[in-house]
Amino acid sequence: MPQTKPLVIVTRKLPDAVETRMMELFRTRLNLSDQPMTRDELAAAMREADVLVPTVTDRIDAGLIEQAGERLKLIASFGTGVDHIDLRAAKARHITITNTPGVLTEDTADMTMALILAVPRRIVEGNALIQTGTWNGWSPTGMLGHRIHGKRLGIVGMGRIGSAVARRARGFGLSVHYHNRHRVHPDLEAELEATYWDNLDQMMGRMDIVSVNCPHTPATFHLINRRRIGLMQPHAYIVNTARGEVIDEAALTEALDEKRIAGAGLDVYEHEPKVNSDMLSLDNVVLLPHMGSATIEGRRDMGERVIVNIRTFADAHTPPDRVVETMF
């Protein structure tokens, strides 16, 4: 890193307080338009910057990393996931990667719980009746949904967010089950009264609600595939606030359309920002625009973590949120 302030290039508009602090601390180039950078613009930024601050909308693949300038030594991603960055290519070029883990846990868990409530209770459908003026008053059989109290919730990925979802679920009277690459600590399992399944297929076929909370990696791409969706019970629901690529979206759309499962709540999509057009007309799915972590507090905290990572790296120390080799 140069002895002067590092040149930090930010790819998207960040909260004003975060941008102001970055301007104070670094030579910072902001993206005030908030338009995603094109591939050519990203390549140009990476040739010039000491530090790049991308977001999940920026695909930093091996081709772009190969074009990076010698000065680029840190990619300080604004977000928890790092599946948009080719980590192996970055390692080969001795570029450090950091992220912002932990700060979005509660916000994403809140949104997950909101979808777990919204889909079985048909909240969005009910709102549409009011908004369109088509509600004709209360009826004993009107807008019937399903209660969630006493149902079984299967969590796919019992990390920070999965555990936070489980805590909320217990408060709503759900029975918590989970599948994870490794079984969680017995103390956490006891606290959550959670049942562990080492076989995802077996869990999928027995749950009333499935919540996807695992990261997107090569191992989890289409983890919820056509076959596993086919294992779900007809009355079951699936919620995804993790990454769209974890679910085979085409297979899920078919299952929803044919009523082979009861419904879905999605905040993420396989080909964002595109959504399967056949899904848009379905009445048994709630679709949100990737807003699970979209709180003012969360975005501010993310920015502060990015700043800490850059300052620590600029001072020739290991950033606290460095993505270590074992993660990929």
N, C-alpha and C positions, 0 to 999 in steps of 0.2 A: 504494500500500500504506500502511496506517496506520503511525504511528511506534511503536506498541506491538507486541508479538509478534503475528504474524498468526494468525488462527483457521484451523486446518487440520482439515478433516473427512475421516476415513478411512472408506471404504465397506465394507471387509472386515477380518477379523482378520489381522494381520501378526505376524511373529515377535516374541516378547517383547522381545528386545534392541532391535529397531527401534522398537517402540512406546514403550519406556522413553526412548530417546533423543529421540523426537519430543516426548514429554511435557516433557522437560527444556528443549527449545529453543523450542517453540511453544505456543500455546494449542491443545491438541489434543483433538479429540473422536473417541474410538475406537468401533469396532463390536465389542464383546466377544463377541457372540453368533455372529458370522461368518455370519449369515443375509444373503443378498443384499438390498440395499435395493429397495423397490418404486419404481416410477416417481414416485409422489407423494413418497416419502421422499427420492429423489434431487433432485427439484425443490426441496423445502424446504431441503436441504443447500446447494444451489447459490444459493439466495436469500440465505443467511446467511454462507457461508464466504468467506474471503479466498483460500484454497487448497483445492481438492478433490483428494483422492488416490483415484482409482478404480482398478479392475482390469479385466481383459478381459471380465469377466462383466457389467460395467455399460455399457449402451448410452446413450452421451451424444449424442443426436441433435439436430438443429436445433431441434426443439420445446422440448427441455429447455434448450438454450443460450439460446434467446429469453427464457426465464423467469428466467435467472440474475440475481442482484442486481448492482448496480454495483460492489460490493466484490470480486467474483470476478474475479481477474486472472490466475490460474494454475491450470491443471489438470495436476498432476504425476502422470502415470499410472504405476502399479506394474506394469511389463511392457514388453516390447519393441515389440509390435505396437500400432498406433494406429487400426486399422480400426474400433474400437468408438466412435470419437469423430468427429463431423462437423467436420473440420478447417476447412473453408471457413466454416462458421457461426461457429466460434470466432474465426477471423481477423476476420470482420466485426464481432464484438463486442470486438475487441482483447484477446482472452484468449490468453495464451501457453500452449502445450502442450509438455510434456516427456515423455520416456520413459526407459527404462533399457537402452540398447543395449549389446551386447558381453558383458555379464556372464553371459548364459545360453548362450553359444555352445558351450562344451565340453560342458555338460550335455545340451543338445538333440542335439548330434552323437553323444554316447554312446548316447542312446536310439534315435536313427536307426540306428546300427550294430547295436544290440541287435535291432531289428526285422528288419534285413537278414539277420541270422543266424537269428532265431527262426522266420521264416516258411518258408524253404526247408528248414530242418532239422527242422521240425515239433516244436519244443521244447514248446510249450504242449500239443499233443496228447499228447506223451509224458508230461508231468507229470500230465495228466488220467488216463492209464492207471494210474499209480501211486496217485494220490489216490483213485480209485474202486475200487482193488483188482482191476482187470480185466486186469492184465499177467500173461501166462502164461509169461514167460521169453524169453530171447534166441532169435531166429530169423533165418536167413540173409536172409529177405525181409521181416522185421518192421520197421515204421516207416521205410521207405525214403524219403529226401528227396533233395535235390540239393546238391552241393558248390557253394560260391560262388567258390572259387579259380579264376581264369582266366575268370570271367564278366565281361560288360560291364555296368557301372553307369552309368546316365544320370541326371545330377543336374539338376533343373529349378530354377534359381536358384543361381548360384555367388557368393553373398555370404559373410558371415562363417561362417554355419553350413554352407552348401554346401561351402565350402573345407575346413572342419574335418572334414566327412564324407569328403571326397575323401582327406584325409591318412590317415584311419583305413582307408579302403577300400584304399589302396595297400598298407597293412600286411597285409591279408588276401588280397593277390594279385588284386584286382579291377582291370580295365581301366577307367579313368575317362573318361567322356564328359560333356559338359554343354551346356545351353542357357541363355543368359542374355540379358537385354536388350542388354547391351554385352559384348563380348569382354573377358576379364580381362587384366591386364598379362602380357606375354610371359614375364616372370620367374616369375610364379606358375604360368602354364600349363606352363612347363618343369619347375618343381619337382614339380608334380602329375602330370606326363606325361599331361596331359588333352587330349582331342580336343574341339574346339569345333564345335557345330552351330548355324548361324544359323536353321535350319528345324526347329522342334520336331516337326513331323509325321515328318520323315525320321528323327530320332533315336528317337522313340517306337517305330517299327516295327523297330528293330534292336537294342534293348537286352534284356538278360536280367532286369535289375532297374531300376526307375525310382524315384528318390527325389525327393519334392516338398519343396523347401526355400525357396520364394519367399514373399514376403508376400502377404496378401490386399489387393488394391486393385480398383477397378472394372475395370481391365485384366486382372486375373488371375482374376476370378470365373468359375468353371467353365472355367478354362484347360484342364484335363483333362476334356474333355466326352465325350459318347457316341461321337462320331466318332473322337477320338484314342484312347480306350480300345479301340475296334475295330481300331486299327492295331497294337496290341500283339500279340506272338507268344503262342501258346497256353501256352508254357512260362514266360512272363514273370511277374514279381511287381512290385507297386507298394507303396511305403511313403510315408506322409504324416505328418510331425511338424510341419508348418507351420500351415496353417489349413484347416479342413474345407471352406470355401466354394470352395477352388481346384479341388476335384474334384466332378463331378456324382455325388453319392452314390447316387442311384437307378440311374443307368447302371452304376456300378461294382458295385452289388449284383447286378444282372442278369448282368453278365459273370462274376462269381464263381460265382453259382448255376448258370449254364449251362456252367461250366468253360471259358469262352472265354479266360480268363487263369488262371494257376496259383494265384495267391493274393495276399493283401494284408496289410499291417501298418499299422494306423491308431491314432494317438494323438489325433486331432482329427476333428471331425464337422461336417457342414454345419449342423445345427440343435441344437447343444449346449445342454443335456446330453442331448437326445434322440438316439438312434441308430436308424437304419432297422431296424425290427423283423425284417424278412426277413434281415438280416445276422446276427442273433444266433444263428441255427440253423446257420450255415455252418461247415464244418470246415476251410476253407482260408483263414481270416482270423484274425489276432490283433488283439484290440481292447483298447486301454488307455485309462484315464480321464484324458486330457490331463495326463500326468505327465512329459512330456519335460524340463521345466525344474525338476522338483520335487526339488531337493536342498537340504539345510539351508544349505550354503555359498552356493548361488545365490540363495535367498530373502533371506539376510542381505545379500549384495552388492546386490541390487535395492533393498532398503530404504535402504542407505547412499547409493546414487545418487539416490533420491528426496529424501533429506534434503539432499544437496549442492545439488540443483536448487532446492529451496525456499529454503535459506539464501542462495544466490547471488542469486536473484530478490528476496528480501526486502531485500538490501543494494543493490538498484537496479543490479545487473549482469546481463548475459545469462547464463542458465543454460547449463551445458556441454552439456546434452542437449536443447536446444530443437529441436523439430521444425520444420525450415525450410520455406519455401513450396515449394521445388522438390520436396519429397516428396509434394506433392499438387497 
